[in-house]
Amino acid sequence: MNEFDELISLDGILMAGRFDPDWRIAEYKSAWLFVTNPQALQIAQSFCAAVSMMFSSMAFAVDSVRIEGIFGSPSWLPLKGWTFSGGDYTIAVDGNRFVFAETAKLKSLDELRRLLRDETP
């Protein structure tokens, strides 16, 4: 059984998977939406890569300012993860793992992030 099978079996989870180091989708399991529409898979990959790069750049910039003494000592690097919710859908990325879900069917964003962080979902 694939590590993402249990996540996909949960109500509202549309897709779960893993990125390779250059943000291409290396492995995934999906529900109907991404199986029938290969363009949706490409859009998902591009969206996650762009958002992750933006957050990494912002964290680097804040850390650069921190070095100059404006902010305190805690670092924003490295990027560990993020969650986006808009319209009917939610995306969570943690490290190189990701989940796309229907927001209305989620118990909470905290639960989604917990499921994503588990080594064995």
Secondary structure per residue as TSV (DSSP state, phi and psi in degrees):
chain	resnum	aa	ss	phi	psi
A	1	M	-	360.0	134.6
A	2	N	-	-69.5	147.8
A	3	E	T	-63.0	-17.8
A	4	F	T	-98.1	-4.6
A	5	D	H	-57.9	-43.7
A	6	E	H	-66.3	-40.4
A	7	L	H	-60.9	-45.6
A	8	I	H	-65.3	-27.4
A	9	S	H	-74.2	-14.5
A	10	L	S	-75.6	142.7
A	11	D	T	-61.1	126.2
A	12	G	T	96.8	-14.8
A	13	I	E	-81.7	122.0
A	14	L	E	-95.2	-34.1
A	15	M	E	-159.7	140.9
A	16	A	E	-140.8	143.2
A	17	G	E	-174.1	-162.2
A	18	R	E	-139.4	140.6
A	19	F	E	-93.9	151.0
A	20	D	-	-87.8	175.9
A	21	P	T	-58.3	-24.0
A	22	D	T	-98.8	21.2
A	23	W	S	69.3	18.5
A	24	R	-	-84.4	148.2
A	25	I	E	-73.7	114.9
A	26	A	E	-86.7	-33.3
A	27	E	E	-157.3	142.1
A	28	Y	E	-160.7	160.1
A	29	K	E	-125.9	145.2
A	30	S	E	-145.7	160.9
A	31	A	-	-89.9	-169.5
A	32	W	H	-52.0	-39.5
A	33	L	H	-57.2	-48.5
A	34	F	H	-89.1	-18.1
A	35	V	H	-70.7	-41.0
A	36	T	S	-87.4	-6.5
A	37	N	-	-137.4	89.4
A	38	P	H	-59.1	-28.3
A	39	Q	H	-65.3	-32.6
A	40	A	H	-64.4	-36.2
A	41	L	H	-63.2	-43.9
A	42	Q	H	-65.1	-40.8
A	43	I	H	-64.0	-42.7
A	44	A	H	-60.0	-45.3
A	45	Q	H	-62.1	-47.9
A	46	S	H	-64.6	-41.5
A	47	F	H	-61.6	-49.8
A	48	C	H	-63.7	-40.7
A	49	A	H	-63.6	-45.8
A	50	A	H	-64.2	-45.3
A	51	V	H	-65.3	-43.2
A	52	S	H	-63.2	-41.7
A	53	M	H	-65.3	-39.0
A	54	M	H	-63.4	-47.4
A	55	F	H	-64.3	-38.4
A	56	S	H	-63.3	-42.0
A	57	S	H	-64.7	-42.2
A	58	M	H	-63.9	-41.9
A	59	A	H	-63.8	-41.1
A	60	F	H	-62.2	-43.4
A	61	A	H	-63.3	-44.6
A	62	V	H	-64.2	-41.0
A	63	D	H	-64.1	-35.1
A	64	S	H	-64.8	-40.5
A	65	V	H	-68.3	-38.3
A	66	R	H	-58.7	-40.5
A	67	I	H	-60.0	-33.0
A	68	E	T	-80.8	1.0
A	69	G	T	94.3	6.9
A	70	I	S	-78.8	-43.7
A	71	F	S	-101.4	168.3
A	72	G	-	-70.1	-168.8
A	73	S	S	-81.3	-21.3
A	74	P	-	-60.4	145.1
A	75	S	-	-103.5	150.7
A	76	W	-	-95.8	-1.1
A	77	L	-	-108.6	150.0
A	78	P	S	-81.7	161.0
A	79	L	-	-61.0	128.5
A	80	K	-	-104.6	-34.5
A	81	G	E	174.4	174.2
A	82	W	E	-159.0	162.3
A	83	T	E	-135.3	136.8
A	84	F	E	-127.3	135.6
A	85	S	E	-134.3	125.0
A	86	G	E	-154.7	141.1
A	87	G	T	60.1	-126.5
A	88	D	T	-97.9	0.3
A	89	Y	E	-126.4	155.6
A	90	T	E	-132.2	141.4
A	91	I	E	-124.6	134.8
A	92	A	E	-126.7	134.7
A	93	V	E	-125.5	130.3
A	94	D	E	-135.7	110.4
A	95	G	T	63.4	-122.7
A	96	N	T	-103.7	10.5
A	97	R	E	-104.1	149.4
A	98	F	E	-144.0	157.9
A	99	V	E	-141.5	136.0
A	100	F	E	-111.6	134.9
A	101	A	E	-145.1	160.9
A	102	E	E	-84.5	117.9
A	103	T	G	-56.1	-43.9
A	104	A	G	-62.4	-23.5
A	105	K	G	-95.0	-4.1
A	106	L	-	-81.9	143.3
A	107	K	S	-69.4	-47.7
A	108	S	-	-166.3	161.2
A	109	L	H	-66.3	-34.1
A	110	D	H	-61.4	-41.2
A	111	E	H	-64.9	-40.7
A	112	L	H	-62.6	-44.9
A	113	R	H	-66.0	-37.0
A	114	R	H	-63.3	-45.3
A	115	L	H	-60.9	-39.9
A	116	L	H	-68.5	-34.9
A	117	R	H	-76.8	-25.9
A	118	D	-	-57.8	134.5
A	119	E	S	-67.1	-32.6
A	120	T	-	-123.3	90.9
A	121	P	-	-57.1	360.0
